[in-house]
Amino acid sequence: MTDNLRIWSQVEKTNPAHTKKVNQRGGFTAISAAFQIQRATEVFGPIGIGWGYSTGAPIVIETLITVPVSFWHGDRANVFGPMLGCEEWKDKNGRVDSDAPKKAVTDGLTKLLSQLGFNADVFLGRFDDSKYVADMEREFKEAAAEDSAVVSAAKVAIGLCHTTADLDGWYATNKAMIDSLPKAEIKAIVDVFQARVAAVKPRAVA
């Protein structure tokens, strides 16, 4: 059976560190364009090889510039769009924004990525819930901790301990270092340590 949500499920959660609140047009959560491109690259591969986009001729209507953007991934024939990205090129005071065309392309690309599920939690309004945002902050911090060099080294060292005495000795030697780490990294190391203790602890004989 085809999993129609295979891409969506990979990319729907957003790291709050790559967002910011914008107090305009009623308020909304803006997502870092560089972060979105990084996530697309993680999922599809390098831009131009695993995915990419094309743009049409800009359309200027009064103070608004729109750019048609189309997106492909996997195969260049697997394309959808165009989506119109929009941006104001001149404000109410007549000041011109020379970056308006680029911002319009970014807007179109963000909209296209959202249709694949990228940052769906933002577009579904979940970032309006402070508890959800706090949960995401914790989840992404814990994931980053799992990938840190210190935690990776600790995992290797813990894996080389074959008895509870070995583990106790390793922990006693490294306790000061562990206590100085961020909470997320401490939790990651303690979780690995406790799992290893359970694995090497002698089983009771029935």
Secondary structure, DSSP 8 states (H G I E B T S, - for coil): ---TTHHHHHH----GGGEEEE-STT-EEEE-HHHHHHHHHHHH-SBTTTEEEEE---EEETTEEEEEEEEEESSTTSEEEEEEEEEESB-TT--B-TTHHHHHHHHHHHHHHHHTTTTHHHHTTGGG-HHHHHHHHHHHHHHHHHHSHHHHHHHHHHHT--SHHHHHHHHHHHHHHHHTS-HHHHHHHHHHHHHHHHHHS-----
